[in-house]
Structures are given as structure tokens and as C-alpha cells.
Amino acid sequence: MIDTHSHIYAEEFDEDRAEALERAWSEGVEMLLLPDIDSESRDRMFAVAKAEPCRCRPMVGLHPTSVNDNPRWLDELDAVEKLLRQPPMPLCGVGEIGLDLYWSSDFHREQREALHAQLELALKYDKAVAIHTRSAYTEMLDAVSTYRGRGLRGVFHAYAGDIDMARKLMRCGEFVFGIGGVVTFKNGGLGDVVESLPVEFMLLETDCPYLTPVPYRGKRNESAYVKYVRDKIAQIKHIEPERVAAVTSATAKQIFCI
């Protein structure tokens, strides 16, 4: 399995990061993809990737909520471009980028500008994108539809739209959908999407330390728990968990050129 969205570098793991990584490896997790947030946490992310270079693959990007009320967000974008131009180590993608209007819509213009700038960087440097969307799927579709036919590829992380929106997004590029712990929630709303979407268009993810799956909902999430996402998808699709793991891992390697 590949956990395609792990914040294992977050402060929540400072006390037991090595043990959490060992638990992931022992559960059959082959690799973690590490999405960036901003310059505040980037050094921590690179430190984890340097310690586990074969199994932890970093991205660079500016998270949409790090644009909000941030007078230096343009400087943050410059830093992202510099890292893509002169990476300190191999980078697997541009992310976590996107639109988040859940907390406030006051910074929609700035978030949209940051999103477009980073989508252009992904095309320039031939990288996949990890796209965060919260309370903004209509706005996101409007943004990515302008890239149709340009070769954009990536994942809509923690997908929370319906199957109709997924199909519209798929027409805008080579896009797949990150399925995480929400799929295990009784009223999570992802069951119909997973049932309708071919496994080839899904990636496994945890978004740890957030969005913890059942049976650990309410506690800190970790990459070892991606197996619960795998098993729930297998249950919904009526296929073997091993097939879910194999297909989603192959898709991740293709999208992120691993």
C-alpha cells in the first residue's frame, strides 16, 4: 500500500514518529507521500524524507489556508518555485495546493491566484498535483477546467464531492481521487462515490494526523491505519483488499512518476 497523503512530519508525531513509521511498514505500507503546507513546516517534512529517502517522498506547495491573512503569501509562492527549480532532493509533486472556503471566503481571490500559479508550476516542471478542496468544488471545477488538454495530472485529496462532480473533474486532466478515513464513517457520504468509481481512479490516503478511520475515529490518525481505508473500499467494491492495494499503488506510482 501507498499512503498518498501523510503529514507524518507534523508535531503530533514528535513523541513517537519512529514507532509510527515502523507500525506503517509492519502493516504493509510501502511508501508515504508527504504533502507540503508552507515554509513553517517544510524543514520538518524534508527532515523526515531525508531520514527515509526510499519510503518517504516529499512534495512542495502552498496550502490554501496558508494564503489566508498572510501578507507574505507571494513570497511563499516564490519559495515553492525556487524549490522546484533547485530541489534539495527528488520531489514527487506540487502540493498541497487548492481552495478552502470553509473557514472564510474573504481570501478566495488570493487562493485562486496561488492555485493557478502552482498549477502552472506543475506543468512547467512536469509534476503531479495534490489538490485540497473544501467547500469549493464548483470554484475548483471552474479553475481546473481552464487546463483541459494541457496534460495536468494529479489527485483530488480527501475527495468529498459526488460522482457527477468527479466525472466533470476527470474531463479536465489526468485526475484521480484520494479516499481516506471518511469512507469508513457511517454517514461519510463517500460510499456511493466509491461504488461508482473504478478502483483505477482511486488512491489510498490517511491525511494523518487528521480524518482518522473507524475503529480509531476521534484519536490521532497515522499511516498504519490506511489498511482500514483499503478494507472498506474492498468491502464496497466486493473485491479482495489485495487488489485494492495493488491497483491503487500502481496508480500512485504512475501519477507521481515514482
C-alpha distance (Angstrom), angle and dihedral (degrees) to the residues before:
residue distance angle dihedral
M1 . . .
I2 3.78 . .
D3 3.79 120.4 .
T4 3.78 97.4 -147.7
H5 3.81 95.7 -169.8
S6 3.79 117.0 38.6
H7 3.80 128.1 152.1
I8 3.80 90.8 -169.1
Y9 3.82 86.8 144.7
A10 3.82 91.4 65.8
E11 3.79 121.1 117.1
E12 3.80 89.8 -109.2
F13 3.81 87.4 75.9
D14 3.80 98.5 47.3
E15 3.80 92.9 105.8
D16 3.81 98.2 48.4
R17 3.81 110.7 10.1
A18 3.80 94.6 131.3
E19 3.79 90.7 50.5
A20 3.81 92.2 47.0
L21 3.78 89.7 52.5
E22 3.79 91.2 49.3
R23 3.80 90.1 50.9
A24 3.79 89.3 53.1
W25 3.79 93.6 49.8
S26 3.82 91.2 46.9
E27 3.82 90.7 53.3
G28 3.79 91.1 55.8
V29 3.79 99.8 -96.5
E30 3.78 104.8 153.5
M31 3.78 99.5 -172.9
L32 3.80 144.8 -1.2
L33 3.79 124.2 -141.9
L34 3.80 110.6 -149.9
P35 3.82 116.1 -149.6
D36 3.80 116.9 -154.1
I37 3.80 124.3 -127.8
D38 3.81 107.5 -175.2
S39 3.80 142.6 -56.8
E40 3.82 91.9 -67.3
S41 3.81 93.4 69.0
R42 3.81 102.5 22.0
D43 3.80 97.2 95.5
R44 3.80 89.6 54.4
M45 3.80 90.6 51.4
F46 3.79 93.2 49.7
A47 3.80 91.1 47.8
V48 3.81 91.2 57.1
A49 3.81 91.5 45.5
K50 3.80 91.7 50.0
A51 3.80 90.8 51.0
E52 3.83 91.9 50.7
P53 3.82 104.5 25.1
C54 3.80 96.4 162.1
R55 3.78 96.5 46.1
C56 3.83 105.5 31.3
R57 3.81 115.6 58.5
P58 3.82 117.9 -172.9
M59 3.79 131.6 -147.9
V60 3.80 129.6 -164.3
G61 3.77 126.6 -137.0
L62 3.78 147.1 117.2
H63 3.80 115.6 -99.4
P64 3.82 113.5 -133.6
T65 3.80 94.4 -121.6
S66 3.80 88.2 54.8
V67 3.81 86.6 63.3
N68 3.79 92.9 57.2
D69 3.80 114.1 103.3
N70 3.80 89.9 -14.6
P71 3.82 113.2 135.0
R72 3.83 89.7 -167.3
W73 3.79 98.9 53.5
L74 3.80 92.5 114.4
D75 3.81 89.2 53.8
E76 3.81 87.4 50.8
L77 3.81 89.4 55.3
D78 3.80 90.3 50.4
A79 3.80 88.8 53.3
V80 3.81 90.7 52.2
E81 3.79 91.5 52.0
K82 3.79 91.8 48.1
L83 3.81 91.0 52.7
L84 3.79 91.2 49.6
R85 3.79 90.3 49.0
Q86 3.82 93.9 46.4
P87 3.81 107.8 17.8
P88 3.80 117.1 -167.4
M89 3.81 87.6 -144.6
P90 3.82 136.1 -3.9
L91 3.80 111.1 -57.6
C92 3.79 120.5 -153.6
G93 3.79 99.3 -162.5
V94 3.78 153.8 -18.7
G95 3.76 109.5 -93.0
E96 2.87 170.8 -166.3
I97 3.79 89.5 16.6
G98 3.78 132.7 137.5
L99 3.78 146.6 87.9
D100 3.81 127.3 -50.7
L101 3.80 116.8 179.5
Y102 3.80 94.9 159.1
W103 3.81 96.6 99.9
S104 3.79 97.4 31.7
S105 3.79 140.7 -14.2
D106 3.81 91.6 -154.7
F107 3.81 92.1 99.3
H108 3.79 99.2 42.7
R109 3.80 92.9 117.3
E110 3.81 93.0 51.6
Q111 3.81 92.8 44.2
R112 3.78 91.1 50.1
E113 3.81 91.3 50.1
A114 3.80 90.7 49.7
L115 3.80 90.9 47.7
H116 3.80 94.0 51.7
A117 3.80 92.2 45.5
Q118 3.79 90.9 54.0
L119 3.80 94.7 43.8
E120 3.79 87.2 55.5
L121 3.82 89.7 49.6
A122 3.80 90.1 51.4
L123 3.79 90.0 54.5
K124 3.79 92.8 44.4
Y125 3.81 93.3 51.7
D126 3.82 96.1 33.4
K127 3.80 95.5 -118.8
A128 3.78 132.9 147.2
V129 3.78 118.1 -117.1
A130 3.81 129.1 -131.3
I131 3.80 104.6 -151.4
H132 3.81 124.7 -158.8
T133 3.81 115.4 -157.6
R134 3.78 124.5 177.7
S135 3.81 124.2 166.4
A136 3.81 87.0 -17.8
Y137 3.81 111.6 86.0
T138 3.80 94.9 125.7
E139 3.80 89.7 49.5
M140 3.80 91.0 45.6
L141 3.79 92.8 51.7
D142 3.79 89.0 50.6
A143 3.82 89.9 51.9
V144 3.81 100.5 46.0
S145 3.81 94.7 40.2
T146 3.80 87.5 73.1
Y147 3.84 88.6 65.9
R148 3.79 96.5 56.1
G149 3.79 110.7 138.6
R150 3.82 95.0 13.8
G151 3.81 97.4 101.3
L152 3.78 99.7 -106.5
R153 3.81 112.8 164.9
G154 3.77 136.3 178.8
V155 3.78 148.9 94.2
F156 3.76 134.0 -66.5
H157 3.78 96.9 -135.1
A158 3.83 119.4 -139.6
Y159 3.77 90.4 2.8
A160 3.80 111.6 -147.6
G161 3.79 103.3 165.7
D162 3.79 127.5 99.8
I163 3.79 127.9 -96.8
D164 3.81 92.6 -97.4
M165 3.80 91.0 56.9
A166 3.81 90.2 46.2
R167 3.79 91.0 55.4
K168 3.80 91.4 49.0
L169 3.80 91.3 50.4
M170 3.81 91.5 48.6
R171 3.79 89.4 59.9
C172 3.80 90.0 60.5
G173 3.81 97.5 62.8
E174 3.79 145.4 -41.1
F175 3.79 94.2 -47.2
V176 3.79 133.5 162.7
F177 3.79 131.3 179.4
G178 3.80 130.9 -113.6
I179 3.80 112.2 -133.6
G180 3.78 116.3 -164.1
G181 3.78 143.1 160.1
V182 3.82 94.5 -47.3
V183 3.80 88.7 75.6
T184 3.82 87.9 68.9
F185 3.83 93.6 53.9
K186 3.79 116.0 104.9
N187 3.80 92.9 -129.2
G188 3.80 98.1 22.9
G189 3.80 93.5 123.1
L190 3.80 95.5 -138.7
G191 3.79 98.4 103.8
D192 3.80 95.3 86.4
V193 3.80 91.3 48.1
V194 3.80 93.0 50.3
E195 3.79 91.0 45.6
S196 3.82 92.1 53.1
L197 3.80 100.0 37.2
P198 3.83 119.4 81.8
V199 3.80 112.4 -117.3
E200 3.81 87.9 -121.2
F201 3.81 88.0 70.9
M202 3.81 96.5 52.9
L203 3.79 133.9 84.8
L204 3.80 126.3 -164.5
E205 3.79 117.0 -123.2
T206 3.79 142.1 159.0
D207 3.83 105.4 -165.2
C208 3.79 83.4 -149.3
P209 2.97 132.9 -138.8
Y210 3.83 83.3 32.7
L211 3.85 136.0 57.7
T212 3.78 95.5 30.0
P213 3.81 113.8 -161.7
V214 3.78 127.3 -127.1
P215 3.06 126.0 -62.4
Y216 3.84 90.0 39.1
R217 3.80 98.5 37.0
G218 3.78 110.5 148.1
K219 3.79 93.7 31.1
R220 3.79 130.5 87.2
N221 3.79 112.5 -68.8
E222 3.80 121.9 -133.3
S223 3.78 136.4 -177.0
A224 3.81 93.6 -103.8
Y225 3.81 87.4 68.6
V226 3.80 92.6 66.6
K227 3.81 85.5 94.1
Y228 3.81 89.0 72.8
V229 3.79 89.9 56.6
R230 3.81 90.2 48.6
D231 3.78 92.0 49.9
K232 3.81 94.2 48.0
I233 3.79 91.8 50.8
A234 3.81 89.1 49.4
Q235 3.79 90.3 50.9
I236 3.81 93.2 50.1
K237 3.82 93.5 44.7
H238 3.83 94.5 42.0
I239 3.79 92.6 -127.8
E240 3.78 135.3 117.6
P241 3.83 118.2 -80.6
E242 3.80 88.5 -128.5
R243 3.79 90.0 61.5
V244 3.81 91.5 50.7
A245 3.80 89.8 51.1
A246 3.79 94.1 47.0
V247 3.80 96.8 46.0
T248 3.80 96.8 43.8
S249 3.81 91.6 46.8
A250 3.79 91.5 50.9
T251 3.80 90.2 49.8
A252 3.81 91.9 49.3
K253 3.80 91.6 51.6
Q254 3.79 91.1 49.1
I255 3.81 96.3 47.2
F256 3.81 95.2 43.9
C257 3.84 95.1 36.8
I258 3.78 93.5 -123.6
